[in-house]
């Protein structure tokens, strides 16, 4: 297969320089290999022809054979279109084009036999097909079987590319001698053990399936291959990092931690918190760099665990830092940690984008002379001029909001690698965590502090608004505070959504005996702080806000979270917003206000919110509904690769199998671990020992290099 990676796509017959540039810019196809690994995103049955009489509006893409009777142009300017009257021999229908009109008129001739392929639609009792795929009827080679549909961009369509164009290129590549001589990308030992379809056969069936069963086997093979190499890549470099990069040793926890634990904490830690602290302590004294992901639902006490971990660093003479994605969250952490730190003689400071220069100078000085023990901040922490004397622990909160390159800059703030603790209140489904964070140890806080009551979530419609306001009024009379969240700051004529501006006026009018504050992302930092202080101090009883309060706001007296246009928010975001209430001992409520006409996935999403407060169940449901999202690693999600065919939502079993096999291969074949020469470790799993031959090991190394040569070096990023 590596020979295909060396051949520029411009050398494939029918491509050339111009088309090659277009394929590279639009679809990322640079080589023969890129093309053969560009799979159809769906398949249609081309085994039967339909007649116009058989058409139904709910039909997917279908094909009809017949001839054009005539072509006519209609409209002018942007409304200009070309219509073709097409007959199947008994009845007629229309075909319509809104672009490339001159080319279409010259391509197809009335009276000649064609096959048109596309999605039928009924408009004013006339069947039509917009921009159909058309090919001349060839009785010697009739279309049959499953046909792949390839993704195309608008620019490609404008340049007369169609799914058939890509298919023709693939056909020519499959006939090319380079493809005929390809070698498998998986060792025979693995292909045989898992009864996988051989690569050549799988690639042919991915593009031109011989049957539904062959397509299933081909997809299974290609998914396993993709996930196996992802897991092998991550785990290989994780082991290399553990071998090459020594960790700072924290020999003692110190007096500050014991004092804080025994004299300052006003409550007993949960068993889950104690378990996680033991795991962190073991890491910090092991001599290996800690790289640990701390998962826990909103309000479970992750900040407490992080602070006590920082006290372990302090007890051994090291500094710590905590990076948060927003100023609101960073400020909230700072205020909490400062109060705790003062009780045990630990100096905590805050650095954000709005920190004054004079204060910055003091912070820089305190960091370099070691008088600042903990620095809390935003992206400002990763600026080049922020230098520590001896950074021992870096904590990243809400880590999914930071790109890997940002985390890497924080990682390099010390000559010796600091320990890393990344935290998230957005629970990550097991299959996604296994792939995204395959090189991190995972700790989970799965208990809430004693005394916390689950938040009751209610779904309400516009007709029930008055009863919602009555409920809010009762909570206000009882001395509680209220959040009201809007999807927009300003009114937008194009969107029928409620806005913060109009909502603020209405709420002030309805609850005129209570002070109302507001906060959104467009406010200046000083105004944000002032408005936030009104609410946290209790002077304002109602906060009108956008999702800027999704994280970092901790007001135990708040008992109601009202979310307007809840249908506009994702499950994880709704769950985060709900986490702003229920932080005290009183029963709290989250009210989801929505339109009465919602249905489908939207209704399913809101119903899930009313049925459970378990963040892990919600995250699984969210990923099944929306998919895992953008997987580009230097963005926000953490992956350094795109998955071309595997689906982390539905392929959990294949993920597990691929990961187990990658671990087994690394355990039993030391040559894959750069720099290792020790004897192979015998490892038996469900599929037994997998000792690979030298050619097989060379194959794995070659394929890893092809797939990940341009990716981020995961041995240097936590």
KAURRA-V627851 format. One record per run of one state. SS is the DSSP state (hx for helix, st for strand, lp for the rest). FROM is the first residue (numbers start at 1). TO is the last residue. If there is no record, write none. Layout:
# KAURRA-V627851
SS_FROM_TO / SS_FROM_TO
This chain:
# KAURRA-V627851
lp_1_1 / hx_2_5 / lp_6_7 / st_8_8 / hx_9_11 / lp_12_15 / hx_16_27 / lp_28_30 / st_31_31 / hx_32_36 / lp_37_41 / st_42_45 / lp_46_51 / hx_52_54 / lp_55_60 / st_61_74 / lp_75_76 / hx_77_79 / lp_80_80 / st_81_87 / lp_88_91 / st_92_97 / lp_98_100 / hx_101_107 / lp_108_112 / st_113_123 / lp_124_125 / st_126_130 / lp_131_132 / st_133_136 / lp_137_138 / hx_139_141 / lp_142_145 / st_146_149 / lp_150_153 / hx_154_158 / lp_159_162 / hx_163_174 / lp_175_176 / hx_177_180 / lp_181_187 / hx_188_193 / lp_194_198 / hx_199_207 / lp_208_211 / hx_212_244 / lp_245_245 / st_246_246 / lp_247_254 / hx_255_264 / lp_265_270 / hx_271_284 / lp_285_287 / st_288_288 / lp_289_290 / st_291_296 / lp_297_301 / hx_302_315 / lp_316_318 / st_319_323 / lp_324_326 / hx_327_342 / lp_343_347 / st_348_351 / lp_352_356 / hx_357_369 / lp_370_373 / st_374_377 / lp_378_378 / hx_379_382 / lp_383_390 / st_391_396 / lp_397_398 / hx_399_401 / lp_402_403 / hx_404_411 / lp_412_418 / st_419_424 / lp_425_429 / hx_430_436 / lp_437_440 / st_441_445 / lp_446_455 / st_456_461 / hx_462_477 / lp_478_480 / st_481_485 / lp_486_487 / st_488_488 / lp_489_498 / st_499_499 / hx_500_510 / lp_511_515 / st_516_519 / lp_520_524 / hx_525_536 / lp_537_541 / st_542_545 / lp_546_546 / hx_547_549 / lp_550_557 / st_558_563 / lp_564_565 / hx_566_568 / lp_569_570 / hx_571_578 / lp_579_588 / st_589_594 / lp_595_599 / hx_600_611 / lp_612_614 / hx_615_626 / lp_627_651 / hx_652_668 / lp_669_669 / hx_670_672 / lp_673_693 / hx_694_708 / lp_709_713 / hx_714_716 / lp_717_718
